[in-house]
Amino acid sequence: MTARNVYLAYKRDTSQLLYWIIWTSNGIIKSGQTETAVADYEIEAPAAVNTTGELTVANLVALSRLIAKHINPIPATILALFSSVVSENPDPAIEKSNSTHKHFIDALIKAFHALGGKDWNPNAESKDSPDGDAAHVKEELDRLVLQNQFGGLGLRQIGAEDEEDSDNEDEGEEPTRQAAASSSQRRRQPRASKGKKGKRGKKGKKQPKPAPVNQPTLEDVPLESYRIIQDTDGIITDYLVAVYALVKEWIDLRTYVQGLWRDCAYGGLNSAVAAAVSNLAIAMVQRTASAMFVDFPGGHDTYETIMNTITRGNPEQAQGMFSIALLNVAPCGQHAHKVRETAVDVKEQFMIYAYRDLIDFLEDFQKTRSGKPTKRLLAELRDWDPRFNLQRATNEKRVRWRRVYTINWLYDLVNVFSSIVVQRNTTKGENHVLEKVDWSPSGPWDMHRRLFGLNEFAGVITSLAFQKQGTDIRKHVLPHHVFQLQCIVDSLMVSRGWSISPFKGHIVTQPAQSFRPRRDVDLFLDRKVEREGHGFLHGFKVLNQLFDKDADLHRDPGRHDYHHAFLESLQYDFCNWLGESKYMYGLNTIPPSRFSNTNANGLWEYSPFLCGAGLVEGLELSFIAGMRLWEQMPEPLSLVHLHNMLVKKGYLKKPVGLYATLSQLLGQHFFHGAKPPSTNFAEAFTAQVQALFPRGARHERLRVHNQAAAAHGLDFHQLLHPDQNRLFNAKSALVAYHHAKYNLAAMPDADIHVTSPFFMVRLSQTNKTVDPVTGETRFEETNLVKRARAEGMDDKTFECASLSTEVFQPASWPSSFQPPQNLLAQALPQAGKAGWMDAAGGYTLNATSWRKQGELDARDLLEIAKLDLRMDVSGDLRPLSSLNYVWVTAVMMMLFMMIEDELKELRNPLYVDAYEQSPAWAKNKRGRLALLALEGQDEECLHVMAARFDAARLGFMSHIYWKDLDHLADTKGKATHAANMQEDVLGPDACSVM
């Protein structure tokens, strides 16, 4: 699940191409057939076979001509690779303004034409396209190499040599024999010692000369290390490709992220979804830059260097050098006509405004490091008006208004984030050297919460701000830092009706009238208890009171100390640092908010991004806290099992919504095999209890105690990590994305739920084999495939569901695995408009729209992630993050108390056994009562329990954070940014060229 990047694709395709060229030319050279080619083509043949995997540009042309002389036709796969290498170089406008690499480009084209590329028809697609993971690509290229050697070069068949041939062979022929062996054989069989050949080990045979020590062999070179040795022209070309690819990516992603926040403000998209998808986009920019610039060390990865490269050091003069065109591409992919072309606003689209605002803030802060702007800057920053009429303003005034907001917001961010250390210096006399403080989330001050959602970004900016005046901070500002700041600023701008389009420039409309940045975070916390049973803060207060009553029942005052400790800490942090902060009331020795004239809580009130990102972290923590509670308390497991039995045996006429939904959403954690039993209820419950406490309850209590003792210095993400749980180790999508560091390619299969749209994307990338006799496709038995089989899917269903097939048919899925109707259309809303959807309700996904297998366009990947996160946060399919687990736990405890009170009054035998006569169960009386009831022998007890379940009927919706859930199967009337910014959303039949 990676997004296609021009530079990384260029590197990959180049490596694959050179692999084939070098191995194939080595075979020709070893066969002694180079003399004719030298005479005919007047080329200088290499003196020896290539053992390094490296070629100069000149050798690339020469070897291409050599291969063309002996192999006809050239495999279409190779021509396609070469075509992509040539096409992935910068556009003609870049080439024209950077003529130093023209020789390099011309050489690539000469080599391509030498192999027949000039007359090649790209529409005649090869079935042998080397798609898939690196291992399968290498096997396919090896197959083509062997095909050339046996079919076209007339080399002797390997293994037919007699002993005399073996003794008289030239040492240089060994690589050819090894190349002819299948790649799978090479992996299975250990290579013979260097210098030994054939049957040399027999007595009486002449011993060969030992090979030189550390003699390089081509087999030792990994596929990704095949490369063109760069001269100055080549290095410039590669760096330009890298810079161009990165800038193009962030322009596209910025447009997309603006659309997310527009959907949030105008369309009701939950801000946590918008922030989480924005985090994915930011992580994409960061990973792209890191992967690309590993090839260009020495400061070439900084934003300043990149910008000086693409603008040639002068952004003002660069205006007019770049244009962006919208092209309508014909289905064949070879013809296109220009729909529109416009000059790129260089300062806006290259994020130069945001970068200059950041640098001006950092340099101004460094001058005094007091948290107050200097007098010079203060004159510019004062009197910022949040109600400024953007529609009537000129472009220049809007840009200035945004600049003042940006710098003021950055001052508040750094003042809040640094407050703990600054106060220690000013009020407690400590002497922390501010420029040396580790402000990162892994640093010693992270245990003191000051912010939610943007701690890593705040740490970087704070660290740069507190450097001594004169420190060169520009070399530490990377592209993703600027991109993240741009996204933060844009989130407010689009809610005020101002967005930036690559084609239209400034787009200004009416502000979103009913939108508040804190809309969703206020629902999550419900500080004023406006919706009973929904907010986290009030839920904690109720649960805390029930903890005290439960401790009295079990005569164990410390029974819930651990639970109380981490929940109270969460409640304290949420109250003081999420949605609003102590800063709004003033912090000792810390300058007041720069927004005090309009709203002292401006850090949050004027930042939809911060509110959304803070909510993401709040939802993550509330979910893992809920899982830890359920791991260590008997009520959730007991009540879900009791509810299942009462329904199956008819004591409950219809299921209770809350418990039925939990059985579906978290079935694998409540029941063995994820399936609620229909018989043997007590045995099923006992099996889960034994899985939870494999060494007994006493061991578990000690484990909990040790965790509490070790909690000092750990943040809640570490302390409550789901992997520490034995039974309730579920991960919401938000938690899974966080643990993968928003790198979807790094997410384990186990963390992708079968209802997630990414399940199908990942499934499509599973390695496959085709039975040569039956033609049936078999999928590799990965964790993902095994889980899919458990859901009733088979290989035919996998193939239909795979994005690598021509038609993706949701209707073919088994009923037990039925995602929402038109799932892919929701993930990719442009699909229907662009004609992807066929009459049967499937989706035609051709090679041009999905690129290579395993690669999606960044927008496609983010759209699928958006659907996945909506399902988790606010959707009606698997909304794990929407449920208030604290309130649900409180409801469960109250239900048990009502059951206990009635059974106690009746002096029910099961109650007497569990609560008065079983000292071994003194710490788990409710678990004992549930076990006895599940044996099904006491009618009175079961009727009482059923009556209490009926009396306390609650649905899942009774305790979600939001007012409602999104009906994802209903796409009518859905306000998406694709509709709001339609002209910037391109289907597979259109593309943009900068």
N, C-alpha and C positions, 0 to 999 in steps of 0.2 A: 504494500500500500504506500507507494512512493509517488510523488508528483514529478512529472517530466521537467527536466531542466536542460536548457540548450547546451551549456558547457559540459555538464556531466554526461549527457548523451554523446556529445562530441568525443570526449575522452574514451567512453566505453566502446563506441563504434570504431574509433581509431585503433584501439587495442585488438578488437576482434578482427578487423581488416588486416592489420599487420601480422597477426598470428597466422592467418591463411597464406598471406604473401610470402612470409619468411619460410614456413614449412614447405610450401609448394616449390619455391625457388631453390631451396636446399635440395629437394628431390631431383630437380632438373640438373643442378650443378653436379650432384653425386653421380648422375647417370652419364656424365660426360657429353652431354648434348648442347654445350654452350658455344662451341666454336662457330657453328652456322649462324646462331643468333647474333654473335659479335660481328660477324661479317655483314650480315643483312642489315642490322640496325645501327652499326657503328657505335656500339656502346661498350663501355669498359666493364667486363664481367668481374664479379667479386672473386678475389683470389682464393677464398675459402668459404665454407658454409658459415652461416650466421649462428653464433652460439649465445648471443646476448639479448636478442629480442628487440634490438634498437636499430633504427635505420636513419640515415640522413635523407633529406628531401631528394637529393640527386639520385641516391641509390633506390629510392622508392620509384622514381620514374624509370630507371634502368631495369629494375626487376619486374616492373609491370610490363614493359616491352618484352622482356625475356619470357615471361609466363604466357603472354598473348601469342608468342610464336609457337608454343608447344601445347597449349590447351585451347580447344575450341569445341563448344562455346564455353565462355566463362559462366560459372553458376550464377543464376539470378540473385541468389542470396548475397553473393559478394558484390555484385554491381549495386544492389540496394544499399549495402553498408557504405560503399564508396560514395554513392550519391548523397547519403545522409551526412557523411563527413564533410563533403564540399558545401552542402546547403546549410550546415550548422555554423559556418563562418559568418562574420558580420555582413549585414546588408550592404548593397552598393554605396549607400550614403556614407556609411562608416568607412568603407574601403577608399572612397574618393578623398576623404579628409584625413586618412592615415595611410598614405601611399607606401610607407616603408615596408609593409607586409605584402605588397602586390606580387612580388616574386614568389613568395611562399604559396599564395593562392593559385597563381598561374601554374606552378609545379604540380599542385594537387590535381588541377584540371587536366594537365598533360597526362598524368598517370592514369586518371580515370578514362580519358579518351583512348589511351593505349590499350586498355582492357576491353574496349568496345562500348564504353559508356555513352559515347556520342549518339549511337544508333539504338541504344537500349530502350525498350518500352517498359516503363515502370508498372503499367497496368497488367502485364503478364506476370502476376504474382507467383512466387515460388511457394510450394507447400513446405519447403525445407527452411523456412525463415527461422533463424536461430533465436527464438523467443524463449523465455523462461529464466530460471536462475543461472548463476555463473557455471555451475557444473554441467547443466544440460546444454548450455551454449557451447562450452568447450567440446563436449562429446559430438555435437553436430558439426563443428568446424573440423574436428579430427576426422569425421566421416567424409567430409568433402576433400580433405587432404589425401586420405587413403584412396578415394575414388579417382583422384587425379593420378596417383602413383600407379595403381593397377590398371586403370582403364585408358590412360592417355600417355603415360611415359614409357611403358614397356619395361619397367624394372622387373628384375627377377623375383619370383615369389619367395617370400620370407620362409625360412625353415627348410628349403630344398637343398641347401648347400651340403656338400659332403665334407668329410674331415679335412681333405686337402685344401678345399676352398676356404675352409675356416682358418687354416694356418696361414694361407697366402693373402688373405684379405688385407686391404689397406685399413689402418686404424680408423680413418675418417668415415668408413661406411657404417660404423656402429649406430650413429644417430639415425641413419635411414632405416635400418632394421627396427630400431626401437620405435620410430615414427609409424612404421607400418603395423605394429602391434596395436590392438584395439585399446582405447583409453581405459576401458574397464579392466582389461588384463594388466595394464600398467599399474593400476591402482591396487589390484589384488596381489600381484607377484612382486616380491622384493627384487630390486635391480641388482644385477651381478656386480661384483667388485670392479672398480674402474681398471681397465687394462686387460680384463679377462674376456675371452670370446668363445662362443660355441661350446665344443667339448674339450676345452683346453685342460680340464682337470684330469684327463686320463693319463696314466703312466706312459712314459715313452714319448709323449708329445712334446713338441718344442714349446717352452714357456715363453709367452709374449713379453715384450718390454713393458716395464711398469709405466703407467701413465703419469704425467707430471702431477705433482701435488696440487690439489684445488683446481684441476682443469675444469673450466666451466662447460656445462652442457645445456642445451636448449630446454631439455626436459625440466631443469631446475627453475626455469623462469615462469612465474605465474602469469596467467592470462592478462591480468590488469597491469603488468609491468612492460608489456610490449608498447613501444612508443617511438615517436619520431624524435631524433636528436635535434634539439632546437639550436639554430643559429639566432642571431639577433632578430631577424625578421620573424622567425617562428615563435620566439618568446613573446614578441609584441602582439602577434596574431592571437596566440592563446590567451594572453591577458585581456585583450580587447573582447574576445569571445566571452570570457568569464565576466567582465564588467558589464558588457551588453546584456548578458543573460540575467545577471542579478538585478540590474536596473529595470529591465522589462518585467521581471517577476514582481518587484515591489510596486511598480505602477499598477499592474493588474490586481495584485492582492489588496492594495490600498482601496481601489475602486470597489472591490468585493466587500471589504470590511466596512466601508462607508454604508454600503447597502444593508449590512447586518444591523447597524445602529439606526438606520432609517426604518427598517422593519421593526426594531424595538420601539422606537418613538411613535411611529405612525400605525404600525400593524399589530402591536401587542406582543411581539416576540419577547419571551422572558429574557431579562438582561443577563442572567447566568448563562444562557445558551449563546447569546451574542458575544459575551466575554470569553467563554471557553473556545468558541470557534475562532475568535480573534487571537487567542493564545496559540492556537494551531498555526495560524498564518504567520505570527511572529516567530514561532519556532521553525517554520519552513524557511524564512529568510535567514535565520541564524544558522541552520544546518547547511543551507545552500552555500552561504558565504564560507563557512568553515571547511566544507568539502572542496570548494573550488580553490580557495587561496592557500591550501596546503602546498600547492604547486608554486606559489609565489611568496616565499618568506621575505622578511625584512620590512615589514610595515605596509605591504601592499594591500592589506585587508582592512585598513581604516577607511571610514567614510570619506575623510578629506582626500585621501589619495585616489579613491575611486572617482570622486566627483571631479578632481582636477584632471583625471585621465579622460573622462567622457566629455568634459567641457573644455579641455585643453587649457585649464587654469583660469578661465574667464567666463563665468556663467552669463554675464551681461552680453558678451559678444556671441555666446553660444546660442542665444535666442534667435530662432530662425534657421539654425542648422539642422534641427530635427523636426520631422513631421510624422504624423501617425495617419495611416490610411486604413479604411475599412474595405476589405475585399470580399466579393462574393465568389466562392470557389465552386467550380463545376464538380459534379459527382466523381469524375475521373481523377480529380485532384491535380490536373495538369493545366487547366485553364481558369483564369480568374479575371474579373473586371472590377475596377475600382468604383466603390459606391460613394465614398467620401474621403477627403484628405484635409487635414488641418495641421497647423503648426503646433508643436508641443510647447506648453507653458513650462519652460525648463525649470525655473525656480520652484514652481508648484509641484510638478510631477516628479522632479528629482529630489524633493523634500529639502530643498536648500533653505527655505524659510524656517522650517522646523529646526534644522541644524544650527542656523545662525542664532535663533532664539535661545537654543540650549547653550551654545558657546557663550553668548552674551550674559546669560544668567550665571554660568559657572565662573566666568572671569570677574563678574561683579561681586559675587558671593565671596570669592577668594580675597578680595581686597581688604575686607574687615573680618570675615568669618564670624560675624555677630548675628547673622540671621536677618539683617536689615539691609535693604538696598542702599547703595550710595546715593548721595544727593543728586548726582547727575542722572542716574537711572530713575530715581524716585519721581523726578519731575515728569517723566514719561509714563510711569506706571499708575499714578494716582488717578482717582475718579473713573475707574473702569465701571461701565454701566451694563449690567446683565440684560437690561431691557432695550439695548441699543437696536434701532430699526435697521436690520441688515438689508432689507429689500430696497430701501431708499438710499443706501450708502453706495459709494463708488467701490470699485475693486480695491483701490489703494486703502480706503478707510476700513474696509472689512479686514484686510490683511493686518493693518495696524491694530485694530480691536482684538484680533486673534493673538497677535504678538503680546499685547499687554496681559491678556488672560493667561497665556502660556507661562510667562515669567512669574507672574503672581502665584500661579498654581504650583510652580516648581519651588518657590520660596516656602509655601506652606508645607509641601511634601517633605522637604529636607528638614524644616524646623520640627515637624512632628516626629519624623523618623530618628532624628539625632537627639531628641529631647532627653532621653534617659541618660546619655553620656554627658551632655552639656550640663544637666542639672547636678550630676554627681560632682562635676568640677566646680560649679558655682555655689552649690549649697552645702556640699559635704566635704569640700576641700580636697577631693581626689584630683589627681594630676594625670589624666589620660591625655596622651598626645594625639590630638584629633586627626592629624594626617596619617597616623599609623593604626588607627582603630580598624578592626575587621568588622565592617558593617554588613557582611553577607549573611544570608539565612543560615549558614553553617557556622557563623561566628559566635562568640560567647554572649553577645547581647541579644541574640534571637529569642532567648528564653523570656525576655521582657517584651510582651506584645505591645506594639504601637500602631499596627496597621494590619489590614487583611487584604490579600489578593495581589498586592504589588510589591512584596517585600524584596524580591530579587532586583527589580528595576530601581526601587528606592535605595537599596544598598549601593548599587553602582553609582547613581547620581550623587548620593550623599558622600561617598568616598571621593569622587572627583571634586565636589564642591569644597571639601575641607583640606584639599592640598594647598600648600603654601603658594602665595602669589608668585607668578612667574613660572610655575610648573607647567610644562607642556602637556596639557590634558587632551589635546586634539588626537594624539596618537592612541588614546585609550577609548575613543568614541567609535564604536563599530556600527555597521549598517543596521543591525537589528535594534540597537539602542535608539537610533533616530526613527526607525520605522515604528517602534512601540510608542514613542512620544507622539508621533504623527497620528497613530490610531487613537490614543488617549484624547488628543485635542479634537480630532474629527468627530468623536462620539458626541461631544457637546455641540459642535458646529451643525451637524446634520439634524440634531433635535431642534435647533433654531432655524431650520429650513435652508441651510447653506451647505451645498456639497460641491465637489469638484469632479468634473467629467473630463477624461482625456480628449473627447471630441467636442464637447460643448463649452468647456471652461467652467466658469462660475454659474451654478444653478441655484437660484434663490427663490424659495417659496414661503408660504405662511409657516410659522413655527408650529410644532405639535402642541395644540392647545391644552390637552388634558394630561400630557406626559410630565412625570417627575422622575429625575434620575434615581431617587430612593424608592420608587414605587414597589419594586419586588423585594428589596431588602427589608422594607418596613412590614410587608406581609409576612416575611419569614420570621422576624422577631416579634411583631405585634406588641410593641412597647406599651401601648395604651389599652391592651386587652379589648380590642374592638370586636374580635371574633373568637368567642370562647371555644377552646379545644383545638386551635390552629397554630398559635404562635409558640415559638421555642421557649421564650423567657417564662411565660406563665406556666407552660408545661413542666418546666424544671421545678418551679415552686410547689406545684401540686405533687409531683413525684417525690420531692424531698420530704414532704409531710408523710407520704405513704411509706417511705423508707423507715421513718421513726416508728410508725405503727408496726411494721413488719419486724423490726428489731425487738420490740416489746413482745410480740407474739412468740418469737423464737428465743427470748431471753438472752439475746446476744447484742449488747449495745454497739459493738463495732462491726456488726454484720454488713453494713453498707458503707463503711467508711471510705473504701476505695472508690465505689461508684459516686458517692457524694463529692469526693475530692476532685475528680476530674470533671464532673458535671458543673460543680460550682466554679471551677476555674474557667471552663468554657463560657458559662453564663456571665462571669465578670468581664471576660475579654469581649464578648459580644456586646455587652451593655456599654462599654467604654471606648471601643475602638472599631466597631462595625456600623457603618451608616452615619455615625457621628462619633466625635471623640472628645476627650477631656479638653482638647485644644480650644474648642468653641467656648469654653468657660474660662479659659486662660490657664497657662502653665507658668509656674514660678520661673522667673529669669528667662523665659522664652518669649520673643517678640510676638505680639498678637497676629491673628490671621490677616493676610493682605486683603481679604474680602470683608473685613469687619464692618465696613460702611454699609454693606448690603446684606451680608449673611456671614456670621462668624464661623459657620460650618461649611464655608464655601469649598473647602477641599473635597467634601463629599457631595454637597448639593449641586455643585457645578461640574460634576464629572460622572456621567453615565458609565464610563468605562470602569472607574474605580469602584462604583457601586456594584456593577456586574461582576467584576473580578473578586471583590470582597465577598459577594454572595456565593460565588463558586466555591471559595474556600470554606465559607460557613456551612454550605450544604455537604461538602465532603466531610467536615468534622462531625456534623450532626449524624451523618450516616454511619461512620465508623464507630462513633460513640454508641449508637443504637445497637450495632452488631456486637460490641463488647458487652453491653448490658445483657443482651439476649444469650450470649455465650455463657454468662455466669449467673443467670437467674433462672429458676425452674418454671416460672409462669408461662413464658411464650411457648416453649416446646410442649408443656403439659396441656395448655388450653387448645392449641392447634390439633393435637392428637385426640383430645376429648371431643372437640367439635366434629372431627372426621368420623369418629365412632358413633356419636349421637345422630348424625345425619344418615350414615350407612345402616344403622339399626332402626331407624324410623322414629327415634325419640324427638328429633327436630324435623318438622314437616318440610322445611326449606332451609337451606344454608344461611348462616349469618354472613353478610357481605364481607365484613372485615377479615374474618378468619378464612373464608373461602378464597378471597383474593390473595391473602398471604400464602395459602397452600399452593397457589398457582405461581406466584412471583418468586417464591423462595422454597419451592417444593423440595429441591435437592438438599436443602439444609435442614428441613423439618423431617423428611422421610428418606429412608434408605432407598436408593434407586430413583428418587424424586417422585415416586408414585405412592399416593395415600393408600394404605392397605384396606381391604374389604373384609378381612378376617384376621384372627390372631393379633388383635390390637395391642395387647399387653406386650407380646414378644417384639412387635415393631417398635414400641416405645422403649423397651429395655435395650434394644440394639442401638438406638440413637444415644441413650444415656451412657452406654458403655463406650461408644465412640467419643463421647464428650469427656468422660472421666476414665480413661483407660487404666489408670493406676489408682483409682479411687478418689472420692471427694476430698479426702484429707490432703492428698498430693495437690489437687487443684487449688485448695485454699492456700497452701504454702506458695504455689506459683503466683497467685494473685498478690499475696503479701510481698513477695520478692519484687514483683513488678512495681508495686506502689513504692517500695523502698528505693528502687532504681529510677523512679520517675524524675528525680531532680536532675535537671540539665537536659532532659529530653523534651522535644516539642511533641504536641499531641499527635502529629502525623506518625511519628515514630512509636510513641507509647501505645497508640490504639491501632497499629497496623493490622489489617485484617488477616494477614498471613500468620499472625501469632495465635489466631483462634483455631480451634479444632473443628468446630461444627459450623458456626456462623461466620465463615470467611468469605462471604459474598463481597463483590466489588460493584458498586454502581459505575455507570459509564464515566461520571466525573472522576471518581477515584481511580479507575483504570487509566484514564487519560493522564492524570497527574502522575501516577506511578511510572508511566511510560515516558514522562517528561514531554508530553504532547508530540511524541514521535510515533505515529501509528505503525510504522514498519517495525518498531521495537516492541510493540505490545504482544505479549504471549498469547497463543491461541486460547489458553484456558481463561483469559480475561475477556474474550469476545463471546457474548451470549448468542445463542442460536437465533434469537429474534432480531439481532442487530443487522442492519444492512451491510455492515462490514464483514459479517459472517460469510455472506455470499461473495463479496469481493475477495476475501482471503481464500475462500474455497476455490475460486476461479484460478488462483495462482498455485494451487496444489499440483505437484508433479503427477503426470499421468502416463500410462503406458497403454498401447493398443494391442490387443491380441491379434497376431497376424492371421489366425485361422478364422475366428468369429468376427473380428472387427470391433469387438466390444472394448470400451474404454474402462480401465481400472485406475482408481485414484489411490495414491500412496496413503497408507494407514496412519495419518497424522492424528494428533489429539483432536483436531477439528473434525476430521472425517469420522472418527470413532463416536464423537458426540452426536454428529449428524445421523449416523446409523442408529444410535439409541433413540433418536426422535422419529425413526421410521423412514429415513431417506435411503435410497440406494444409488448405485453408480449412474443409472439412467437419469435419476432426478438431479444428481450432481452435475451431470453434463448439461442438462437443460438449464440449471441454475448458474452454470459457469458463464462468466462474462466473456470467456474466450470463444464461445460458440456464437453462431449467427443470430439466434433468437433466444431471448431470455423470457421464459414463459412462467409467470407466477402461478397461473392456474394449474400447472403440472405438479406443484408441490403437494405433498400429502396433507390431509386435513389436520393432522396433529401438528403440522408445521406450516401454518397459514399466516403469513405476515399480512399487513393491511393491503387492501386492494390498491393496485397501481403504485406499489412501493417504490419502484424505480422512478416513476414519473414524479413522485413527491421529492425524491432525492435529487433528480435532475429535471426541474420544471421546464427547461427548454426542449426536452425530448419530444413531447407531443407536438410542440409548435414546429420543430424542425423535421418532423416526419419520421422519427425513429419508431414510433408506435405502429405496429401492424394491425390488421383488421381483427386478429384473434386476441388482441390484448397483450401481445408480447412486445418485445422491444428489439429492433434490429440494431446491433452494435457492430458497425463495420470497423475495419482496421484504421481508417483515417480518424474516426472519432475517439477510439480508445488507444491509439498509438500502439506501442508494443505491449505485450501481455505483462501485467504487473505494474504498468504505468498509467496513471490517470493525470489529466490536466489538473492543475492546482485547484481551479474553481470546482471541478467535478468532485475532487476529494473533499473539499470543504463543504460542498452541498450535501454529500452523503454524511459527513460528520455532523452537519447541522441537524439532519433528520435523526441521526443516532442520539444526539444530545437532547433534542426535543422529546424523543421517546422516554428518555431517562428523567429529565427535569420536569416537564410539564405535559407530556403526552399521555394518551389513554391506553397505551399498549404495555409498557413496562416501566412505570414511573417510580423507580426505586428511590430517586432523590427527592421526590415530592412529598413523601410520607414523613410525618412528624413522629419519629420513633420514641421520643420521650413521652409524648402524650399517649401513644398506643401502649407503652409499657405501663403507664399510670392506669389506663383503662383496664388492662389485664389484671393488675394488682387489685383494683377495686372489685372486679368480677369475682376473683378468688375470695376476697373478703366476704362478699355477699353469700357465696356458696358456703363458706366456713360458718358464718353466723347461723344460717338456716340448719345446716347439718348438726351443729353444736346444740341448737335448741331441740332438735329431734333426738339427740343422743344416738345418732346413726352409728352403727357398728364400725363402718369404715373410718369415720371421723375419729372415733375413740381409739381405734388401732393406730392411725397415723399420728394423732396429736397427743395421745396420752400413754400408749403402750409400746411404742417402738423407739427406745432410746438410741438405737443405731441410726435412726433417721431424724434425730433431733435437729440437725442443721438443714434438713430438706423435707420438712413435713408435707409441703404441698406436692413435691415430687412423689412421696409415698402415697398420698391420697389419690393422685392421678393414676398411679400404677394399679392400685387396688380397684379403682373404678373401671379401668380399661379391661380388667378381667371379666367384667360384665355380669357379675353374680348378684349385685345388690340393686334391685329395681328402685327402691326408694331413693337411693343416692343418685341414680341416673335420671330419674324424673325431676329431682331437685335441680340438678345441673342443667338439664334441658330448659326448665322453667326460667332459670337465671339467665341463660344465653338468650332466650326469647325476650325477656324483660329488658335486657340491655342490648337490643339489636342496634348495631352500628354498621355503616358502610365504610368502605375504604375512603370515600370522599369526606367523611366526618372529621378526619384528622390530617388532611393535606394542608400544605402551607398556603396554597393559592385558592382563589375563589372558584376556579374551575380548571379542568384539564383540556388540553387541545385535542380535538377529534381529528386525528391524523388521517383517517380514512376518508374524510370529507375534504376534498380539495377545492370545493366551490367557494368563491368569495375570499380565498386566502390572500391576504395582502403580503406580498413578498417583495423583496427589493428587485427581483427580476421584472416585476410589473412597474415598479416605481422608477427604475432606471433601465428600461427595456433596451435602449439603444446601446448600452454598454455590456449587454449580455449576449454573447455570440454563440450560436449553435454550431454543429459540426460542418455546416455548409458555408461558414463565414470565418474570417480570421482577421486579426489586426496586425499591421506591420509598422514598426517604428523605424 
